[in-house]
Amino acid sequence: MWPAHSELTADGLDLQFGTNVAGHYALIILLLPALRAASSSTSKSRVVVTSSMASYLNTLHFGSFKTGELRDKMTTYELYDQSKHVCLTNWID
């Protein structure tokens, strides 16, 4: 939570976005075959993604996921809040 502003993932994403969004998404994609195999007509598998109150403090700023002018203007707290905001959306149905 709230790493140094300069920290990025190996792919060059903001570290908080990479951890809280891209990492969770990648895990869910890897789990999908097992989840689908475990589902039946009477029992569905599901993944529940939770967030925090921080998700209501910001919205998405699409130019800030990688290094650049918009990201440089944002604080570490704003980057965190935006990464938690994504958890409010429905990624996969």
ZASE-662378 format. One record per residue: x, y, z of N, C-alpha, C, O in turn. Coordinates in pm, whole numbers, plus 50000, padded with zeros to 5 digits. Layout:
N
- n.X/n.Y/n.Z/ca.X/ca.Y/ca.Z/c.X/c.Y/c.Z/o.X/o.Y/o.Z
- X/Y/Z/X/Y/Z/X/Y/Z/X/Y/Z;
...
***
This chain:
93
- n.X/n.Y/n.Z/ca.X/ca.Y/ca.Z/c.X/c.Y/c.Z/o.X/o.Y/o.Z
- 50085/49882/50000/50000/50000/50000/50089/50123/50000/50178/50137/50084;
- 50064/50211/49905/50135/50338/49890/50286/50321/49875/50363/50376/49953;
- 50329/50245/49774/50474/50236/49750/50527/50369/49699/50449/50460/49670;
- 50655/50379/49688/50715/50501/49633/50657/50529/49495/50633/50437/49417;
- 50635/50653/49466/50573/50696/49339/50650/50642/49220/50591/50616/49115;
- 50778/50626/49233/50862/50582/49121/50855/50432/49093/50905/50387/48990;
- 50795/50353/49182/50794/50208/49165/50695/50164/49058/50579/50206/49056;
- 50744/50077/48970/50665/50024/48859/50675/49872/48859/50767/49815/48919;
- 50581/49806/48792/50591/49662/48773/50697/49634/48667/50748/49727/48604;
- 50730/49508/48648/50827/49469/48544/50776/49509/48405/50857/49529/48314;
- 50644/49521/48388/50585/49561/48261/50572/49712/48246/50523/49761/48145;
- 50617/49786/48347/50613/49931/48340/50484/49995/48386/50463/50114/48365;
- 50396/49917/48450/50272/49972/48504/50298/50034/48641/50392/49995/48711;
- 50214/50129/48679/50217/50180/48815/50206/50059/48908/50122/49972/48885;
- 50289/50052/49011/50294/49933/49096/50160/49903/49162/50121/49786/49172;
- 50090/50005/49208/49961/49981/49273/49857/49931/49174/49779/49842/49207;
- 49856/49987/49053/49764/49940/48950/49801/49797/48910/49713/49713/48890;
- 49929/49771/48897/49975/49638/48860/49938/49534/48964/49901/49421/48930;
- 49949/49570/49090/49917/49478/49199/49766/49462/49217/49715/49350/49218;
- 49694/49572/49229/49552/49568/49264/49460/49541/49147/49345/49504/49168;
- 49508/49558/49024/49421/49538/48908/49477/49430/48816/49416/49325/48800;
- 49592/49456/48756/49647/49361/48658/49678/49226/48722/49654/49122/48660;
- 49731/49225/48843/49762/49100/48910/49639/49018/48942/49637/48897/48921;
- 49535/49084/48992/49410/49013/49023/49345/48963/48895/49294/48850/48891;
- 49346/49044/48792/49287/49003/48664/49360/48880/48610/49296/48784/48566;
- 49492/48882/48612/49570/48769/48562/49539/48642/48641/49527/48534/48582;
- 49527/48653/48772/49495/48536/48854/49358/48480/48817/49341/48359/48803;
- 49259/48568/48801/49124/48522/48766/49126/48453/48630/49062/48349/48614;
- 49196/48509/48533/49204/48446/48401/49265/48306/48413/49218/48213/48347;
- 49367/48291/48495/49429/48159/48513/49336/48062/48584/49343/47941/48560;
- 49250/48111/48670/49156/48026/48744/49031/47989/48665/48961/47895/48701;
- 49001/48063/48557/48876/48041/48483/48853/47897/48440/48743/47846/48460;
- 48951/47827/48383/48925/47688/48343/48881/47600/48461/48788/47520/48447;
- 48944/47615/48575/48905/47536/48693/48768/47577/48744/48688/47492/48784;
- 48739/47706/48742/48609/47754/48788/48497/47703/48697/48392/47661/48745;
- 48521/47708/48567/48420/47658/48472/48401/47508/48485/48289/47458/48477;
- 48510/47435/48506/48501/47289/48521/48426/47252/48649/48358/47149/48652;
- 48436/47332/48751/48369/47303/48878/48223/47345/48878/48147/47306/48967;
- 48182/47423/48781/48043/47469/48774/47953/47361/48716/47996/47276/48637;
- 47829/47365/48758/47728/47276/48703/47601/47358/48679/47599/47478/48705;
- 47497/47292/48630/47373/47365/48604/47306/47410/48734/47224/47502/48733;
- 47340/47346/48845/47278/47383/48973/47371/47460/49065/47327/47519/49164;
- 47500/47461/49033/47597/47527/49121/47702/47598/49037/47778/47534/48964;
- 47706/47727/49046/47802/47808/48969/47921/47846/49056/47907/47878/49173;
- 48038/47841/48995/48159/47892/49062/48164/48042/49044/48111/48095/48946;
- 48226/48110/49137/48237/48255/49124/48360/48306/49196/48414/48242/49286;
- 48402/48423/49156/48509/48495/49222/48448/48626/49270/48381/48696/49195;
- 48471/48658/49394/48421/48783/49451/48540/48874/49472/48636/48839/49541;
- 48534/48992/49411/48640/49090/49424/48592/49199/49519/48485/49257/49497;
- 48667/49225/49621/48629/49329/49716/48724/49449/49700/48831/49438/49640;
- 48683/49559/49755/48765/49680/49746/48769/49745/49883/48756/49678/49985;
- 48787/49875/49884/48790/49949/50009/48719/50083/49989/48681/50118/49878;
- 48701/50154/50096/48637/50286/50087/48718/50380/49996/48663/50476/49942;
- 48845/50353/49980/48929/50435/49892/48878/50434/49749/48907/50525/49672;
- 48802/50332/49714/48751/50322/49577/48656/50438/49542/48635/50467/49424;
- 48600/50502/49643/48509/50614/49619/48580/50749/49616/48517/50852/49593;
- 48709/50749/49639/48783/50875/49646/48842/50919/49513/48892/51031/49502;
- 48837/50833/49414/48894/50869/49283/48825/50788/49176/48745/50700/49206;
- 48854/50819/49053/48803/50746/48938/48922/50705/48853/49037/50722/48896;
- 48898/50653/48735/49009/50610/48650/49062/50726/48567/48986/50808/48515;
- 49193/50730/48556/49263/50826/48471/49350/50742/48378/49462/50704/48413;
- 49296/50712/48260/49357/50612/48173/49501/50641/48133/49575/50548/48101;
- 49542/50764/48134/49679/50796/48099/49779/50778/48213/49897/50808/48198;
- 49732/50730/48327/49819/50724/48444/49865/50583/48480/49935/50565/48580;
- 49828/50484/48403/49866/50346/48436/50014/50321/48410/50075/50234/48473;
- 50072/50397/48320/50216/50388/48291/50279/50524/48316/50208/50623/48334;
- 50411/50528/48317/50482/50653/48341/50443/50757/48238/50431/50727/48119;
- 50424/50880/48283/50389/50987/48193/50346/51110/48270/50345/51113/48393;
- 50309/51212/48194/50274/51341/48253/50158/51332/48351/50163/51389/48459;
- 50052/51260/48313/49935/51250/48401/49970/51176/48530/49931/51220/48639;
- 50043/51064/48519/50081/50989/48638/50171/51072/48729/50158/51069/48851;
- 50263/51147/48669/50354/51230/48747/50281/51336/48829/50330/51378/48934;
- 50164/51380/48782/50088/51481/48853/50007/51423/48969/49963/51497/49058;
- 49989/51292/48970/49908/51228/49073/49992/51190/49194/50111/51159/49181;
- 49931/51194/49311/50000/51153/49432/49992/51001/49446/49913/50936/49378;
- 50073/50947/49534/50068/50803/49561/49930/50764/49611/49881/50656/49579;
- 49867/50849/49690/49734/50821/49743/49630/50817/49631/49542/50731/49631;
- 49639/50909/49536/49546/50911/49423/49564/50786/49336/49466/50730/49287;
- 49687/50744/49317/49713/50623/49240/49653/50501/49310/49597/50413/49245;
- 49666/50496/49441/49607/50386/49519/49455/50389/49507/49393/50286/49480;
- 49395/50505/49528/49249/50517/49522/49196/50472/49387/49095/50402/49380;
- 49263/50512/49281/49217/50474/49148/49229/50323/49128/49143/50261/49065;
- 49335/50262/49181/49351/50118/49166/49240/50043/49239/49199/49936/49195;
- 49192/50096/49350/49083/50033/49423/48949/50059/49355/48857/49978/49367;
- 48937/50171/49284/48814/50203/49212/48783/50098/49106/48667/50065/49083;
- 48885/50045/49041/48866/49945/48937/48796/49821/48993/48723/49753/48921;
- 48817/49792/49120/48755/49674/49181/48603/49686/49188/48535/49587/49214;
- 48549/49804/49166/48404/49822/49166/48340/49779/49036/48219/49761/49029;
- 48421/49762/48933/48367/49727/48802/48356/49577/48786/48423/49501/48856;
- 48273/49535/48693/48255/49393/48664/48350/49355/48552/48325/49391/48437;
- 48457/49283/48582/48558/49249/48484/48514/49140/48389/48526/49153/48268;
- 48464/49032/48445/48436/48911/48368/48298/48863/48406/48261/48864/48524;
- 48222/48822/48310/48091/48768/48339/48088/48619/48310/47985/48554/48328;
***
